[in-house]
């Protein structure tokens, strides 16, 4: 009986959509995309600003051969604050915002679009996607966003590991890199970035959507409370970042090779050098414990902000 009612509702919805004039449907689609872009941009900006000092510290350890420990990380934060001032903990955050705002906007809106496309393809319109399409939607969204905003990620990494005197602002980084190292340097480290984004974005979105689906099934409530969304997002961030972390270390080494004294090489050689000099765990997983602190916070804020903004904008439009 329940299945018959559900099928009837889905059919009625599809019939209603087919009767709507194409101009109305197109206008609605445009509104959905704009809503997703705005919500995603705000979500990314809030999340990254909240964890910027931890993120900068993690990058400094990733691109050096220093041994990581929580004590050393917080000592670095403390001495940075003493020597350069409180706001220096957010150095590179302007470049982060220039990258994260379009990245998050594209990623979240692309994810919504891929969910609709895959739902139509697999016959799940208006319903939660099954596991594999859910994973694929997240991976495709992350790959799309990373491909379109990669040079900004490289610039942000350069600003995070260099003194203020070297690069005065974002545009200065672009100008110096293109003059001294060539334009193709702006995409150095792109391959490990995409290889890392596929499991990271795929597993993050998959975990978050799965936990929301389970919550609906077992609680009987359509929408989780904000603190529940934060917990779901934290779990998503923990799983996604742990799965892709070694490639994150490799990409940072490749991005900053021109300013840290490391030789510019391929993914395999960069990974081999890290393992040879520092070992598998201490090299490829350097800073992971800090990521376990900042990652769940950032992803939790990001997913929660996106969902709540979507609900708010839908409410305002209606």
BELJOSUL-V104654 format. One record per backbone hydrogen bond with DSSP energy under -0.5 kcal/mol. CO is the residue of the C=O (numbers start at 1). NH is the residue of the N-H. If there is no record, write none. Layout:
# BELJOSUL-V104654
[[CO,NH] [CO,NH]]
This chain:
# BELJOSUL-V104654
[[1,5] [2,6] [3,7] [4,8] [5,9] [6,10] [7,11] [8,12] [9,13] [10,14] [11,15] [12,16] [13,17] [14,18] [15,19] [16,20] [21,25] [22,26] [23,27] [24,28] [25,29] [26,30] [27,31] [28,32] [29,33] [30,34] [31,35] [32,36] [33,37] [34,38] [35,39] [36,40] [37,41] [38,42] [39,43] [40,44] [41,45] [42,46] [43,47] [44,48] [45,49] [46,50] [47,51] [49,52] [51,55] [52,56] [53,57] [54,58] [55,59] [56,60] [57,61] [58,62] [59,63] [61,64] [69,73] [70,74] [71,75] [72,76] [73,77] [74,78] [75,79] [76,80] [77,81] [78,82] [79,83] [80,84] [80,85] [81,85] [85,88] [86,89] [87,90] [88,91] [90,93] [92,96] [93,97] [94,98] [95,99] [96,100] [97,101] [98,102] [99,103] [100,104] [101,105] [102,106] [103,107] [104,108] [105,109] [106,110] [107,111] [108,112] [109,113] [110,114] [111,115] [112,116] [113,117] [114,118] [115,119] [116,120] [117,121] [118,122] [119,123] [119,124] [124,127] [130,134] [131,135] [132,136] [133,137] [134,138] [135,139] [136,140] [137,141] [138,142] [139,143] [140,144] [141,145] [142,146] [143,147] [144,148] [145,149] [146,150] [149,152] [149,153] [150,153] [150,154] [151,155] [152,156] [153,157] [154,158] [155,159] [156,160] [157,161] [158,162] [163,166] [163,167] [169,173] [170,174] [171,175] [172,176] [173,177] [174,178] [175,179] [176,180] [177,181] [177,182] [182,185] [183,186] [184,187] [185,188] [187,190] [189,193] [190,194] [191,195] [192,196] [193,197] [194,198] [195,199] [196,200] [197,201] [197,202] [198,202] [199,203] [200,204] [201,205] [202,206] [203,207] [204,208] [205,209] [206,210] [207,211] [208,212] [209,213] [210,214] [211,215] [212,216] [213,217] [214,218] [215,219] [215,220] [216,220] [225,228] [225,229] [226,230] [227,231] [228,232] [229,233] [230,234] [231,235] [232,236] [233,237] [234,238] [235,239] [236,240] [237,241] [238,242] [239,243] [240,244] [241,245] [244,247] [244,248] [245,248] [245,249] [246,250] [247,251] [248,252] [249,253] [250,254] [251,255] [252,256] [254,257] [256,259] [256,260] [257,261] [263,265] [266,270] [267,271] [268,272] [269,273] [270,274] [271,275] [272,276] [273,277] [274,278] [274,279] [275,279] [279,283] [279,284] [280,284] [280,285] [281,285] [283,286] [285,288] [287,291] [288,292] [289,293] [290,293] [290,294] [291,295] [293,297] [294,298] [295,299] [296,300] [297,301] [298,302] [299,303] [300,304] [301,305] [302,306] [303,307] [304,308] [305,309] [306,310] [307,311] [308,312] [309,313] [310,314] [311,315] [312,316] [313,317] [314,318]]
